[in-house]
Amino acid sequence: MVALAVQYGHLRTPLTLDTTTASGYATRSRSGIHDLIDIETALATAETAADLHERHPHGEGVSGPAARHALRQAATTHRFEGTTITPAFARKFLARDGAVLYDNPHALLLCRYDSATALCERGTHTHTPALDRRVAGCPNMLRTDQHAAQLRHRADHLTHQAEHLPDSIAERLHTAAARLRHHVDTHDATRITPEPTS
């Protein structure tokens, strides 16, 4: 169940903590699955923040509405190397609304989740981002140079594929590639880089 959840990007969203309406990949009756998900998610988000904190001073640019907040948060996020964390601590760590950085490798961006402004969670009662339902223009998103490079590679791949396909399909791929390149251009034009030291 965990492998399926990870594979399809539904690590947290299909799991409910309400034991009366439990559904999705797992329920409370399946011993400890929520605890395991909470621990693994806490470790993954802490690693995401640590990675951003380490790469930015070495020239990694960051763009997006949540970029500055994310950089400040990444500098103060706990590191868990060699530490055993409990399910209770993991839940407390993830409950820091507006202070947790989630990686979204499929959309090639990061989410500094803030429930008050999250567009993916409008009309729902969950307290985690819906990484499989990213909404364009969300104020919680940010993108790194690494993401921009991967977007550029994905756009080039779509363009290459379009050369070998019928016109109607090729046109859709060219449109998708142009949209990805637009994201890259926006990132390049607005990226925040480290302040030069004197």
N, C-alpha and C positions, 0 to 999 in steps of 0.2 A: 504493500500500500504506500509506503514511504517512497519507494522507487517510482511508482506511477505519479505520485504527487509532485515529486521533483521533476520528472521528465516532462510533464505537461504544464509546468509552471504554476501549479495550483497548491503550492506548499502550505499556504495558510488559509486561503479564501474558502475552500470547501469544508473546512473543519469548523464546527460550532462548539462553543463551550456550554451551551444550554442543554442540560441533560434531558430535558423534557421534549426537545425537538431535535435531538442529535441526528445528524445525517451526513452524507458525503462519504469521503474515503474512510472515515473512522468515527467511532463514538467513544464516550467515556467508558463504556463497558469493555472496550478492548484495552486491556491494562496498560496505562502509561503512554499511549501514543501521543496525546496532547503534550505531556511533559517532554517527551523526546523532541517533538516539533518545536516547542518553545526554546529548549536548550540549543538545538541546532540553529534555529533562527537567530537567537541572541549572539551565538558565536559568529555566524555569518555576517550579521550587521556590524558587529565590533570589528571584524576583519576588514570589511568594506571601508569603515571610517579610518582605520589605521592605515590602510593602503592609500587612501586619498591624502591623509596627513603626511605620509612619507614621500609621495610623488610630487605634490604641489611645490614644495621648496626647491625641488630639482628641475623646475621648469614646466611641469604639467599644468596646462591651462584648464580652466573650468568656466563654463558658461551656463546660463539659464537663470530663471527667477530665484531659485533657492541657492545659488552658488555661494554667495557670501555667508549666509547662515550655515550652510553645510561645512564650509571651511572652518568656521569658528567651532562648530560642534565636533568636527573630526579631531580638533586639537585637544579636546577634553574628554573624549570617549574612553571608557575603560579598556584595558588590554587584558586578555585572559590566558596568555601563554603559560602553560604549566599549572593552571588553576582549574580545580573542579568547581563547576557552578551547579547550584541546585535549581530544580524547577521553579521554586518560589522566587529566587533571585532573577532567573531568566524572565519570568513574567513581569517583575518589577522593572527590569531593564528595558523591556519592550514597551512598557506602559508609559514611557517618557514621551508624551505627545509632543511632536515638533522637534524631537531630538534624536531620532533613530534614522540611520541611512540604509535604505534597502537597495540592493543591486537588481536591476532589471535587464539581464543579458539579452533577452529577445528584442526589447525595444532599444537597446544600447543607450541606456541612461541610468541615472540614480534617482531615487525618490527620497527626499527628506520629508517623511510623512508627518503631516499636521492635519488632524481630523477636521479642523475648522475650515480649511481651505481645499481639502482633497476633492477633486472633481470625480474621481473614480468611485467614491463612496456616497455620492448624493443619493438620498432616499434609502440608504441601508443603515443597519445598526451595528456594523462591525467596527473594530478599532484598529484595523491593519489595512495596508494598501491592497488594492486589487491589482496585482502586477499583471494579470492577464487582461485587464480592462483599462489600459492607459488612455487618458483623454488628452488630446492636443491642447496646449495652452495651460496646462495645470501649473499653478504657482509653486508646487512642491518639487518640480523636476530640475535636474541639472545634468550637464553632460561634460565629459572630460575629453582631452585631446585623444586619448586612447579610443573612446567611443567614436569620435569624429573620424579617426583613421579607419575604424571598422565599418562605419557607414559608407565612407568613400569606396572601400573595397567591395561592399555589398552592391553599391550603385554600379561599379565597373562590371561586376559579375552579371547583373541584370542586363546591362547594355550588351555584353558579349552574348548572352542567351538570346536576346532579341534579334540578333543578326541571323539566327538559324530557325526562326519561327515565322508563321504566317503573319501578315500585316496587322490583323486585328489584335492578335496576342502581343505582337511586338510593340504595338502602340501603347498598350497598357504597361508593359515592362519599361518602356522609355519614360512614361509618365511617372512611374514609381521611382525610377532612377533619378529623375529630375527633382522629385520631392526630397529624396535622400540627400542629393547634392545641395539643395537649398538649406537643409538642416546643417550641413557641414559649413557652408558659407556663413550662415548666421552664427555658428559657433566661432569660426575663425575671426569674425568681425567683433564679437562681444566678449571673447574669452578674458578671464581674469588670470593674470600671471603674477608670480611672486614679485614683491617690491625689491628693486636692486639695493644691495647693501653698500654703504659708503665706506 
